[in-house]
Amino acid sequence: MNDPHGDAGAATCTASHEGAHDDFQLLRRIGQRDEDAMAAFYREHHGVVLAQVLLVTGERVLAEEIVQDTMLAVWRGAGTFRGESSVRSWVIAIARRQTRDRLRGRRLQVVDDAFLADQPGPGPGPEAMALDRAELAEVTRAIRELAAAHREVLGLVFGSGLTLPEVAGVLDIPVGTVKSRLTAARAALTRTLNEEGRNR
Amino acid sequence: MNADHAETRSPHLDLEDLIAEAAGRPAGDRARAHLARCGQCRAEAGRWNLVAAGVRGLAAAALETASPGAFSPGTVSPAPSPGAGQPAGPRSARHRVLAGSRPRTMLAAAAAVLVLLGGAGYWAAASLTGNPPGAVLTAVGGCTGLKLASGTLEPVHGRRLVIRTASGRPVTVATTASTRVSVAGALLRDITDGAPVIVLGPRSGSAIAAATVTLGPPPGGNGNGTLRLTPPPGWAAARGTVQDASAAGFTVLTPGGSRIPVSTTRDTNVFVPDARLGQLQAGVTTVALGHARPDGTLTAIGVLQQPAGSPFHAQFNAIRGCSPATVAGALAAALKSAG
């Protein structure tokens, strides 16, 4: 994202990924067992992947382990990358599978489609008003309280900076379903904000 | 954009356009033009922007508390693993290769130090140190999402403030009903009859020559007389309400019914911990603490203003987390009186 004040802190994880060509080259070199390339790849993607995984898991140690496993998978599987997606969405897809595996071991689900399917869109009205009234800090807190599935789709779009088609690729669902999940996530967020507002 | 198909579909931007806008991706010319003229879409974009900013805040906080580490594939078997690009298979022994030091570089750029004058007052004002040249928003250690802007306040119009930094760059600061505004200075005109007040200064017979006057209930105090003041030798403190306010001073009516004369001068420093926006003065050094928004503005949690050369300083070196309660607590701590 653009940061007119050069504030790199928040921009780190939101910048649209412009080094696609470099990423392809890095992956090619990683496929040839180039450790320097792997280190560069790690530096380039570690932060975004970690933020996304942490958003879903909520556990830093676990998230770091998942990122390490993800990078290990990249090291082993770089040669299998076929260039059918952006490198970033590819590595995030790997991280998502790693996360799913870890959470499945705890009998947790990253995404529960049945849960998401019936969530209504916010549309105009009271739910939109909840966001209009909300402060950023309240929104941030409310996002923390969302279901993992909601945090995940929001993180992919706004944290990892993937396009909707890329998110669709990562989640292996149609773009239209990504949109409905986003809408459902926002609806859940506004409900949380409303509940918090009533509790204050 | 649906505006291209206005005959059959909604004339407004569709979700993909709004998401792209909130995600910071360049919008097409038609989308931008529509956004410029459609208040409904601007409002909807603003809502998505807020959601996006919330996600980014969480992500930034996550990155701050995590170490960048390093990946060293040298500890990994060089043999390619079939299907490694789809690493959903059984997990074998893992190679933990996180290496490198984990020090966090805490940008302690803004400073605001609370100096407790003789343990009695709770003068607080902001003094900035360590701003990198040209920086506009400064990070606050402990919460990446939290930023600080400092400089000279431009004339105030409405709820938006403009702080011009030392490098001459303007920062727009949005305030809300919950933004805490504190001001310090020679604000003698703000001492009016009926105002709750704490006075501290040298004794002058049965009167006090006010060095500091704090208006309003003390932060952290309960206002019912439990605040204990311990002035230094030769000084006196009084708490109560203002009566007979004039250019030369006023009388403090204490909870016990005593009347204590107070004299003021141009050197009397007045501190208003919970001030109104209208009490902020243009041209005075001002610090705003809050959350940066995608458009570069700052949504302020707190605004502190002090005159140049004020002896009072407070410090926000670091905050232990990004939760609203934590931030509010840190802000309150900077203003809290010595009890």
Interface residues (C-beta under 8 A of the other chain):
Chain A: M1 N2 D3 P4 H5 G6 D7 G9 A10 T12 C13 T14 S16 R33 E35 M38 A39 F41 Y42 R43 H46 G47 V48 L50 A51 Q52 L54 L55 R60 A63 E64 E65 Q68 D69 T70 M71 L72 A73 W75 R76 G77 A78 G79 T80 F81 W90 I94 R97 Q98 R100 D101 P124 A128 L131 D132 A134 E135 L136 A137 E138 V139 T140 R141 A142 I143 R144 L154 G155 V157 F158 G159 G161 T163 L164 K179 L182 T183 R186 L189
Chain B: L15 E16 I19 A20 A22 A23 G24 R25 Q40 A43 E44 G46 R47 W48 L50 V51 A52 A53 G54 V55 R56 G57 L58 A59 A60 A62 L63 E64 T65 A66 S67 P68 G69 A70 F71 S72 P73 G74 V76 P78 P80 S81 G83 A84 G85 Q86 P87 A88 R91 R94 H95 R96 V97 L98 G134 A135 V136 L137 A139 T144 G145 K147 R169 V171 T176 S178 H291 A292 R293 P294 D295 G296 T299 I301 C322 S323 P324 V327
